Amino acid sequence: MGRISRLLLVLAANAVALLIASRLFGGVRIHGTSAYVIGSAALGFANAFLKPVLTILTLPLVLVTLGLFYLVINIGMVAFAAWVTPHFTVHGLGAYVGTVALVWLVNWALESVVGGTLER
């Protein structure tokens, strides 16, 4: 499977995760298809480029907190996506943590189901 197909699958997985989060958590509000597309792309960009840089810069904090600070980094990625996307807001720590967990779960499920196919 090519890089474009992998990118489209990851963007679709992020959009599905955001859709589920908006249905499950009252603090997550996303209005319109374009908000899902832009939010998914912003989340993909943040996870691909910003998260590795922030993880390296805050590695001592991640180690001292036994990885708990990594949750803060992931919350920051969702906050970034909400900040750059019109009609996408997240209110409350529970909504942020739930959204982070859903994005992780959906991406993990995608990797489990089609992971071997993606690497060929």
Phi, psi and omega per residue, in radians:
M1 nan 2.354 -3.064
G2 -1.364 3.015 -3.122
R3 -1.146 -0.626 3.130
I4 -1.145 -0.742 3.115
S5 -1.107 -0.718 3.113
R6 -1.112 -0.752 3.119
L7 -1.060 -0.790 3.140
L8 -1.118 -0.669 3.105
L9 -1.146 -0.737 3.128
V10 -1.155 -0.731 3.102
L11 -1.109 -0.703 3.101
A12 -1.144 -0.700 3.118
A13 -1.123 -0.735 3.093
N14 -1.095 -0.721 3.132
A15 -1.124 -0.717 3.100
V16 -1.123 -0.735 3.119
A17 -1.086 -0.728 3.109
L18 -1.155 -0.664 3.093
L19 -1.094 -0.805 3.129
I20 -1.110 -0.740 3.141
A21 -1.094 -0.686 -3.137
S22 -1.197 -0.476 3.112
R23 -1.419 -0.602 -3.058
L24 -1.474 -0.642 -3.017
F25 -1.947 2.213 -3.140
G26 -1.151 -0.411 -3.120
G27 -1.416 -0.125 3.135
V28 -1.821 2.067 -3.137
R29 -2.182 2.091 3.108
I30 -2.293 2.167 -3.081
H31 -2.108 2.030 3.045
G32 1.751 2.609 -3.139
T33 -1.103 -0.661 -3.128
S34 -1.124 -0.560 3.096
A35 -1.158 -0.649 3.086
Y36 -1.176 -0.736 -3.124
V37 -1.161 -0.848 -3.129
I38 -1.172 -0.724 3.105
G39 -1.090 -0.706 3.097
S40 -1.133 -0.743 3.113
A41 -1.157 -0.720 3.116
A42 -1.131 -0.711 3.101
L43 -1.155 -0.700 3.078
G44 -1.103 -0.755 3.099
F45 -1.085 -0.805 -3.119
A46 -1.089 -0.745 -3.135
N47 -1.228 -0.546 -3.107
A48 -1.433 -0.621 -3.007
F49 -2.001 -0.797 -3.065
L50 -1.360 -0.724 -3.072
K51 -1.069 -0.769 3.112
P52 -1.090 -0.679 3.134
V53 -1.148 -0.818 3.130
L54 -1.131 -0.625 3.117
T55 -1.127 -0.749 3.121
I56 -1.171 -0.751 -3.131
L57 -1.142 -0.556 -3.100
T58 -1.872 0.352 -3.102
L59 -0.946 -0.726 3.090
P60 -1.035 -0.698 3.101
L61 -1.161 -0.685 3.117
V62 -1.092 -0.752 -3.141
L63 -1.196 -0.771 -3.117
V64 -1.118 -0.645 -3.124
T65 -1.580 0.179 3.136
L66 0.984 0.656 3.069
G67 1.608 -0.128 -3.120
L68 -1.129 -0.546 3.125
F69 -1.162 -0.370 3.083
Y70 -1.079 -0.561 3.048
L71 -1.100 -0.690 3.098
V72 -1.102 -0.698 3.098
I73 -1.098 -0.768 3.126
N74 -1.135 -0.658 3.057
I75 -1.088 -0.680 3.083
G76 -1.081 -0.615 3.122
M77 -1.174 -0.716 3.096
V78 -1.184 -0.691 3.102
A79 -1.098 -0.678 3.078
F80 -1.080 -0.804 3.136
A81 -1.070 -0.712 3.120
A82 -1.197 -0.581 -3.121
W83 -1.198 -0.707 -3.069
V84 -1.554 -0.185 -3.070
T85 -1.788 2.162 3.059
P86 -1.220 2.556 3.110
H87 1.137 0.513 3.094
F88 -2.348 1.975 3.129
T89 -2.315 2.591 3.059
V90 -2.270 2.226 -3.133
H91 -2.185 2.134 3.040
G92 1.801 2.511 -3.131
L93 -1.099 -0.687 3.132
G94 -1.074 -0.689 3.120
A95 -1.168 -0.703 3.104
Y96 -1.118 -0.833 -3.115
V97 -1.124 -0.737 3.102
G98 -1.102 -0.716 3.112
T99 -1.133 -0.749 3.096
V100 -1.053 -0.774 3.137
A101 -1.105 -0.717 3.130
L102 -1.173 -0.735 3.109
V103 -1.071 -0.763 3.118
W104 -1.092 -0.802 -3.089
L105 -1.114 -0.768 -3.130
V106 -1.169 -0.740 3.113
N107 -1.175 -0.638 3.082
W108 -1.128 -0.762 3.126
A109 -1.096 -0.735 3.104
L110 -1.077 -0.790 3.135
E111 -1.124 -0.627 3.124
S112 -1.204 -0.695 -3.073
V113 -1.341 -0.801 -3.062
V114 -2.064 0.314 -3.095
G115 -1.069 -0.789 3.132
G116 -1.149 -0.604 3.116
T117 -1.194 -0.626 -3.090
L118 -1.202 -0.499 -3.070
E119 -1.502 -0.202 -3.131
R120 -1.414 nan nan
